Structures are given as structure tokens and as C-alpha cells.
């Protein structure tokens, strides 16, 4: 009897140690709301949609202590639509994130799988869309990926430890094409500084053949290449051999007020590589984007924000040798967020966009807010949303 009790006690102690050394956490977000859009393909639209402030999701996050400051870590994160239960991210089971790796308290973390690039990690959090505006307030059709419209598959990622507020990292995504090492290849680098009232971020993203199957724009099982009908801001340039983003941003907090600024240079290089194009084969096209944002924390539970974003599309050479002027997009965003508790908040967002010039389709530019939103039939589009978000 005594031996049985001793064995049971030893087993209980061992189980307690094992529990202390490893952990698995279930977490998630449910985001739902009502929208009014003034011009969806020429018509007003009233609808419910999921995952605007933050993508609706559930995930598993785990860590196992291996000793000596080393841990094994993993994340499996699913995206879904609350309204119909379907999978997000082109039908992927764990389309938001799926990775495993090792984390060292001295050097940093190396992970392998489907992950976020360095522009998303270090610059994205400084735009209004990642703070209080949701994907509606992201830059036109998220052309610089600050709002994480596209993830990277087959990716090796390094993230440094925090050096007094400074972190840095990079990613490399293998294209997986036999005999073509650079086909669908994606790589990125970035760094951030966050200490006291000052936050800074810089990032670089380079994606080869982004619109080919398996590329950055087309890497889900049920996804499809970008088209000019759904993505007029830059869909006509998606035949490029290389999609490149250089981004930077900063924010400074004065008491309850925070002022922020972001900049991105987006280029589609060597057009016509992955399909026919109306543009001169091998030509390049560039966009410059600037956003100024402001938010004020009225109380610990209530904040409000405003942002102005300007996107300037440069001219591009047509197949006949003439030049086509680019499009310009002016975007204004307002938002307010009230926290009912630490886990539940209600919010209101309004975004207006005005477009001028000639877009990637070769036609007069139409307004095209970010997200699964049908572009406007003219140069103006406004969408308002009232929503609720719950975290668990």
C-alpha cells in the first residue's frame, strides 16, 4: 500500500513538472458587424461581414521548455467567416499562420511554415488599418501588404530577441519549382524600435512571379490569380516578374494623443513575365503611398482615430511605346472603439476614397476600398461599419 502511494506521488510530481515545462493555449477572435457601402459596382449595399477590425480566427499556440533558455514553439491559426462558417485565406485550414520552430532567450527565434513577412511585422502595426480602422482603412486594396492581405508559404523566418526596444528579422520563402530556384521565391527584411513614446519600423519585401500559382498573390488551394476586375488598383500589373515593397513608419505618443506616419514605395518590375499585358514587356511601374494618422485615448475604454492616405501611381509605358499616366487615390478614415471589457469591444468605422487618373486596367480609375469589396463604378466610394469584436 505504501509503495503504491509513493508511486502515485512520484507520478503526480512528474506530471506537474511536465505541465510546467510545456503549454498549449487555445485562443481566438470573433469579429462581426453591419456595413453600408454607397457604391458596390454601381449600387448601394447593406450587409453583414466578418473580420474587419481583425480577422475572425481560432488558433493553438504552444511552447515546450527544452532547457538552457531554449524552447520549441508552434502556432496553428485558422481564419473563418462568422456568417457562413467557411474557411478564410482561400480555403486553407490554417491559412492565417502555421509554423513550428525553436526559440532562444539569448539569440531569437527560427520558425518554419506559413508566416507573415517583415513588412507586416515591423511597419504594418503603424498604419491606421492595423490599429483602429480595420482592413477598410488599409491602403487601396492593400497594395503594399501593410494590412497582411498576403501570407508567405514554405517560409523560414528569424526574429531577434528584444535589445532595449530594438528587434529585427527576416524571412525566406522557397518557391518550390523544379529547375527554377527563384520562381515564386519571396524574401523580406525588417527592423523595429519601440521604447517609451517612440515607435519606428522599416521593412522590405521582394516576391518573384507573384501572380503565378503558388506565388504571393495566389497561394491557396482555391485561390486564383488577381484580375483587373477585382483588383483594378494593381491587377493589371500582376504579370510582373517581381513585386517589391519598401516601407517605413513611425509614431510618437504625447499623453493621450498618438501621431503616426507611414511611407511605402511599391513597384511591379518586368511586366509581361507571367502573361500577356497591355504594357511594354519588361517595363516597370511604381506607386508611392503616404499615410498620416492620429488617435486619441479619451479614457482607458474609449479611443478615436483619423487618418489621411494618399497613393500616387506613376506613369507606365504601353506596348505601342506611348506613356500612360497613373492613378491617384485620396482616402479619409474615421474610427472610434469602445471597450466593454478587456475581451469585448464595439466600434464604428467610416472610410471614403476618391480616385482620379488611369488605373492598371487602362480605364479611368475607380475607387476601390480594401477587402472583399466590389470596386465602385466611379471615382468615389464610402463604407461605414458598426461592429463587435470578442477575444477569447
PLY file of the C-alpha trace (Angstrom):
ply
format ascii 1.0
element vertex 392
property float x
property float y
property float z
element edge 391
property int vertex1
property int vertex2
end_header
0.00 0.00 0.00
2.81 2.37 0.94
4.65 1.53 -2.28
1.52 2.29 -4.28
1.10 5.64 -2.55
4.77 6.51 -3.15
4.48 5.56 -6.82
1.32 7.65 -7.19
3.00 10.64 -5.52
6.04 10.33 -7.79
3.83 10.13 -10.87
1.91 13.23 -9.75
5.14 15.16 -9.21
6.40 14.15 -12.66
3.13 15.23 -14.26
3.39 18.60 -12.50
6.92 19.14 -13.85
5.83 18.18 -17.37
2.93 20.61 -17.18
5.19 23.41 -16.00
7.65 22.84 -18.87
5.14 22.84 -21.71
1.93 24.68 -22.52
-0.73 24.83 -25.23
-3.14 27.78 -25.47
-6.39 27.93 -27.41
-7.23 31.50 -28.47
-9.36 33.35 -30.98
-11.24 36.42 -32.19
-14.81 36.75 -33.43
-15.45 39.99 -35.32
-18.87 40.72 -36.81
-20.69 43.82 -38.00
-23.12 45.64 -40.28
-21.92 47.62 -43.32
-23.29 50.30 -45.62
-21.48 50.80 -48.95
-22.55 53.68 -51.21
-21.22 52.21 -54.47
-20.62 48.50 -54.97
-20.44 48.09 -58.72
-22.87 50.99 -59.10
-25.31 50.01 -56.35
-25.76 50.60 -52.63
-25.06 47.56 -50.49
-26.19 46.75 -46.95
-24.72 43.57 -45.49
-23.13 41.73 -42.60
-19.47 40.78 -42.82
-16.91 39.10 -40.61
-13.37 40.00 -39.64
-12.99 43.70 -40.49
-11.35 45.20 -37.39
-9.41 41.94 -37.03
-9.81 38.70 -38.94
-12.06 36.20 -37.19
-9.91 33.25 -36.14
-9.12 30.50 -33.70
-5.68 29.10 -33.03
-3.42 26.92 -30.97
-0.14 28.28 -29.60
2.32 26.06 -27.79
5.77 26.07 -26.21
7.94 23.40 -24.61
10.90 24.28 -22.41
13.94 22.35 -23.62
16.30 23.80 -21.03
19.15 26.29 -21.25
16.85 29.08 -22.45
15.72 27.04 -25.49
12.07 26.32 -26.32
10.19 24.50 -29.03
7.29 26.67 -30.28
4.39 26.29 -32.68
1.29 28.14 -33.92
-1.67 26.81 -35.92
-4.13 29.60 -36.73
-7.34 29.29 -38.74
-9.35 32.07 -40.36
-13.11 31.81 -40.86
-16.26 33.74 -41.78
-18.75 34.05 -38.90
-21.72 34.49 -41.24
-21.44 31.19 -43.09
-18.66 29.26 -41.35
-16.46 28.96 -44.43
-12.68 28.92 -44.24
-10.75 32.10 -44.97
-7.49 32.62 -46.86
-8.59 30.79 -49.99
-9.95 27.75 -48.15
-6.85 26.83 -46.14
-7.44 25.01 -42.84
-4.71 27.05 -41.11
-4.45 29.87 -43.60
-3.54 32.65 -41.22
-0.42 31.04 -39.74
1.06 27.55 -39.43
4.60 27.14 -38.17
6.97 25.31 -35.82
10.45 26.23 -34.63
12.93 26.91 -31.87
13.20 29.98 -29.64
16.33 31.01 -27.71
16.23 33.58 -24.93
19.73 34.71 -25.97
19.54 34.92 -29.77
15.99 34.83 -31.10
13.51 32.55 -32.83
13.68 30.48 -36.02
10.40 29.13 -37.39
9.29 27.17 -40.47
5.91 27.21 -42.26
3.25 29.69 -43.45
4.06 33.05 -41.89
3.96 36.86 -42.06
6.64 38.85 -43.89
8.81 41.57 -42.33
6.79 44.47 -43.78
3.72 43.10 -41.98
5.66 42.56 -38.74
7.54 45.85 -38.45
5.68 48.50 -40.48
2.10 47.24 -40.63
1.30 47.96 -36.96
1.97 51.66 -37.58
-0.83 52.16 -40.17
-4.38 53.03 -39.09
-5.80 49.82 -40.52
-3.84 47.71 -38.03
-4.89 49.88 -35.09
-8.48 51.18 -35.09
-9.56 51.21 -38.77
-9.57 47.53 -39.72
-8.97 46.44 -43.29
-11.34 49.18 -44.52
-8.73 51.79 -43.57
-5.85 49.91 -45.19
-4.23 51.43 -48.27
-6.12 50.97 -51.58
-6.63 47.22 -51.99
-3.68 46.81 -49.58
-1.25 47.32 -52.45
1.75 47.45 -50.06
0.62 44.48 -47.89
0.84 46.57 -44.72
-2.53 45.07 -43.72
-1.38 41.47 -44.31
-3.55 40.63 -47.33
-0.97 38.04 -48.41
0.95 35.46 -46.37
4.04 33.53 -47.44
4.24 29.74 -47.75
7.28 27.45 -47.31
8.98 30.13 -45.23
11.99 30.18 -42.92
11.80 33.10 -40.52
14.18 34.62 -37.99
13.10 37.07 -35.27
15.67 38.55 -32.89
15.29 38.98 -29.16
14.43 42.44 -27.88
17.52 44.65 -27.41
16.23 47.56 -25.28
13.32 48.10 -27.67
15.11 47.11 -30.90
14.08 43.97 -32.79
14.90 42.78 -36.29
14.31 39.80 -38.53
13.79 38.37 -41.97
12.07 35.67 -43.99
12.92 33.47 -46.95
10.26 31.52 -48.84
11.31 28.71 -51.19
9.40 28.78 -54.47
9.43 25.01 -54.84
9.77 24.95 -58.62
11.99 22.21 -60.05
14.77 23.70 -62.13
13.80 27.28 -61.24
15.22 28.28 -57.85
13.86 31.85 -57.98
10.37 31.04 -59.28
7.77 32.12 -56.66
10.63 32.99 -54.29
9.80 35.54 -51.56
12.12 37.22 -49.10
11.89 40.10 -46.66
13.89 42.02 -44.07
12.81 44.41 -41.34
13.53 46.10 -38.04
11.54 47.90 -35.39
12.14 50.08 -32.35
9.55 50.53 -29.61
10.62 52.20 -26.39
8.65 54.73 -24.38
6.64 57.16 -26.53
8.52 56.40 -29.78
7.83 53.56 -32.22
9.67 53.08 -35.53
9.59 50.40 -38.22
11.20 49.63 -41.55
10.67 46.71 -43.93
11.47 45.31 -47.36
9.54 42.66 -49.32
10.50 41.03 -52.64
8.28 38.43 -54.35
9.05 36.74 -57.67
6.25 35.79 -60.11
3.67 36.92 -57.52
0.57 36.11 -59.60
1.63 32.62 -60.74
0.10 29.64 -58.93
1.93 29.30 -55.62
3.12 32.92 -55.74
2.40 35.59 -53.13
-0.95 36.64 -54.67
-2.12 33.09 -55.48
-1.06 30.57 -52.83
-4.27 28.95 -51.53
-5.90 25.71 -52.75
-8.99 27.51 -54.04
-7.37 30.88 -54.75
-6.96 32.30 -58.23
-4.75 34.92 -59.91
-5.54 38.58 -59.41
-7.73 40.07 -62.11
-8.25 43.64 -63.24
-11.98 43.35 -62.48
-11.49 42.55 -58.79
-8.23 44.45 -58.27
-8.17 47.48 -60.60
-5.61 49.37 -58.49
-2.79 46.99 -59.46
-4.28 43.81 -61.01
-3.17 44.89 -64.49
0.43 44.91 -63.29
0.32 41.44 -61.71
2.10 39.88 -64.73
5.30 41.38 -63.33
8.29 39.16 -62.64
8.88 40.94 -59.32
6.68 42.68 -56.77
8.68 44.86 -54.38
7.72 46.92 -51.32
9.93 49.30 -49.32
8.12 50.57 -46.24
8.83 52.70 -43.20
6.83 54.32 -40.44
6.87 55.94 -37.05
4.61 57.05 -34.23
5.02 59.29 -31.20
2.74 59.49 -28.18
2.09 62.72 -26.28
0.00 61.85 -23.26
-3.30 60.53 -24.61
-2.54 61.51 -28.24
-0.53 59.49 -30.77
0.67 60.85 -34.13
1.80 58.41 -36.83
3.25 58.49 -40.33
3.93 55.70 -42.84
5.50 55.61 -46.30
5.74 52.86 -48.89
7.22 52.55 -52.36
5.62 49.74 -54.35
6.96 48.52 -57.68
5.91 45.92 -60.25
9.03 45.08 -62.27
9.50 43.43 -65.64
5.84 43.39 -66.71
4.61 40.62 -69.01
6.68 37.82 -67.44
3.71 35.64 -66.41
1.13 36.54 -69.08
0.09 38.94 -71.81
-0.08 42.59 -70.90
-1.13 45.86 -72.50
2.14 47.32 -71.28
5.61 47.17 -72.81
7.18 43.83 -71.96
9.92 44.31 -69.40
8.71 47.74 -68.26
8.25 48.78 -64.62
5.58 50.71 -62.73
5.81 52.40 -59.33
3.44 53.62 -56.60
4.21 55.89 -53.67
1.95 55.88 -50.63
1.92 58.23 -47.62
-0.37 57.96 -44.61
-0.73 60.37 -41.69
-2.77 59.07 -38.76
-3.84 60.28 -35.33
-5.59 58.66 -32.39
-6.69 59.93 -29.00
-7.34 57.82 -25.91
-10.18 59.71 -24.22
-10.46 57.14 -21.41
-8.90 53.69 -20.88
-12.01 52.29 -22.58
-12.58 54.82 -25.39
-10.39 55.87 -28.30
-10.96 57.65 -31.60
-8.79 58.00 -34.69
-8.42 59.80 -38.02
-6.19 59.04 -40.99
-5.46 60.51 -44.41
-3.83 58.33 -47.05
-2.52 59.35 -50.48
-1.45 56.89 -53.19
0.36 58.21 -56.26
0.67 55.88 -59.25
3.48 56.74 -61.66
3.26 56.61 -65.45
3.96 53.36 -67.34
4.97 52.57 -70.93
2.34 50.90 -73.14
3.07 48.15 -75.67
2.94 50.71 -78.52
5.64 52.80 -76.85
3.41 55.62 -75.60
3.08 56.56 -71.95
0.03 56.10 -69.72
-0.41 58.31 -66.67
-1.03 56.67 -63.33
-3.90 56.78 -60.86
-4.14 58.77 -57.65
-6.17 57.71 -54.62
-7.20 60.02 -51.76
-8.56 58.23 -48.70
-10.02 59.54 -45.42
-10.76 57.30 -42.42
-12.51 57.88 -39.11
-13.00 55.38 -36.32
-13.95 55.01 -32.69
-13.60 51.99 -30.43
-15.21 51.41 -27.03
-14.16 48.51 -24.80
-16.99 46.99 -22.79
-14.41 44.74 -21.10
-10.85 43.53 -21.68
-12.16 41.00 -24.19
-15.16 42.68 -25.85
-15.44 45.99 -27.70
-17.81 47.76 -30.08
-16.59 50.05 -32.84
-17.61 52.36 -35.66
-15.54 52.91 -38.83
-16.12 55.16 -41.83
-13.83 55.31 -44.91
-14.17 57.49 -48.03
-11.97 57.12 -51.11
-11.67 59.29 -54.22
-9.77 58.11 -57.32
-8.51 60.03 -60.35
-6.32 59.29 -63.37
-5.87 55.97 -65.18
-5.63 52.70 -63.28
-3.94 49.38 -64.09
-6.81 48.37 -66.42
-6.14 51.32 -68.72
-9.52 52.84 -67.86
-10.49 55.80 -65.71
-9.58 54.94 -62.13
-12.43 53.84 -59.88
-12.45 53.91 -56.09
-11.57 50.50 -54.62
-11.54 50.13 -50.84
-9.55 47.26 -49.37
-11.06 43.89 -48.57
-13.54 41.61 -50.34
-15.39 44.70 -51.59
-16.53 45.12 -55.20
-14.92 48.29 -56.62
-17.03 51.38 -57.27
-18.45 52.18 -60.70
-16.89 55.65 -60.50
-14.19 57.55 -58.66
-15.93 57.62 -55.27
-16.72 55.01 -52.65
-17.75 55.22 -48.99
-18.29 52.46 -46.48
-19.42 52.68 -42.86
-19.42 49.82 -40.39
-20.62 49.22 -36.85
-19.19 46.08 -35.32
-18.48 43.99 -32.27
-15.28 42.09 -31.52
-14.78 39.42 -28.87
-11.47 37.84 -27.97
-11.07 34.53 -26.17
0 1
1 2
2 3
3 4
4 5
5 6
6 7
7 8
8 9
9 10
10 11
11 12
12 13
13 14
14 15
15 16
16 17
17 18
18 19
19 20
20 21
21 22
22 23
23 24
24 25
25 26
26 27
27 28
28 29
29 30
30 31
31 32
32 33
33 34
34 35
35 36
36 37
37 38
38 39
39 40
40 41
41 42
42 43
43 44
44 45
45 46
46 47
47 48
48 49
49 50
50 51
51 52
52 53
53 54
54 55
55 56
56 57
57 58
58 59
59 60
60 61
61 62
62 63
63 64
64 65
65 66
66 67
67 68
68 69
69 70
70 71
71 72
72 73
73 74
74 75
75 76
76 77
77 78
78 79
79 80
80 81
81 82
82 83
83 84
84 85
85 86
86 87
87 88
88 89
89 90
90 91
91 92
92 93
93 94
94 95
95 96
96 97
97 98
98 99
99 100
100 101
101 102
102 103
103 104
104 105
105 106
106 107
107 108
108 109
109 110
110 111
111 112
112 113
113 114
114 115
115 116
116 117
117 118
118 119
119 120
120 121
121 122
122 123
123 124
124 125
125 126
126 127
127 128
128 129
129 130
130 131
131 132
132 133
133 134
134 135
135 136
136 137
137 138
138 139
139 140
140 141
141 142
142 143
143 144
144 145
145 146
146 147
147 148
148 149
149 150
150 151
151 152
152 153
153 154
154 155
155 156
156 157
157 158
158 159
159 160
160 161
161 162
162 163
163 164
164 165
165 166
166 167
167 168
168 169
169 170
170 171
171 172
172 173
173 174
174 175
175 176
176 177
177 178
178 179
179 180
180 181
181 182
182 183
183 184
184 185
185 186
186 187
187 188
188 189
189 190
190 191
191 192
192 193
193 194
194 195
195 196
196 197
197 198
198 199
199 200
200 201
201 202
202 203
203 204
204 205
205 206
206 207
207 208
208 209
209 210
210 211
211 212
212 213
213 214
214 215
215 216
216 217
217 218
218 219
219 220
220 221
221 222
222 223
223 224
224 225
225 226
226 227
227 228
228 229
229 230
230 231
231 232
232 233
233 234
234 235
235 236
236 237
237 238
238 239
239 240
240 241
241 242
242 243
243 244
244 245
245 246
246 247
247 248
248 249
249 250
250 251
251 252
252 253
253 254
254 255
255 256
256 257
257 258
258 259
259 260
260 261
261 262
262 263
263 264
264 265
265 266
266 267
267 268
268 269
269 270
270 271
271 272
272 273
273 274
274 275
275 276
276 277
277 278
278 279
279 280
280 281
281 282
282 283
283 284
284 285
285 286
286 287
287 288
288 289
289 290
290 291
291 292
292 293
293 294
294 295
295 296
296 297
297 298
298 299
299 300
300 301
301 302
302 303
303 304
304 305
305 306
306 307
307 308
308 309
309 310
310 311
311 312
312 313
313 314
314 315
315 316
316 317
317 318
318 319
319 320
320 321
321 322
322 323
323 324
324 325
325 326
326 327
327 328
328 329
329 330
330 331
331 332
332 333
333 334
334 335
335 336
336 337
337 338
338 339
339 340
340 341
341 342
342 343
343 344
344 345
345 346
346 347
347 348
348 349
349 350
350 351
351 352
352 353
353 354
354 355
355 356
356 357
357 358
358 359
359 360
360 361
361 362
362 363
363 364
364 365
365 366
366 367
367 368
368 369
369 370
370 371
371 372
372 373
373 374
374 375
375 376
376 377
377 378
378 379
379 380
380 381
381 382
382 383
383 384
384 385
385 386
386 387
387 388
388 389
389 390
390 391
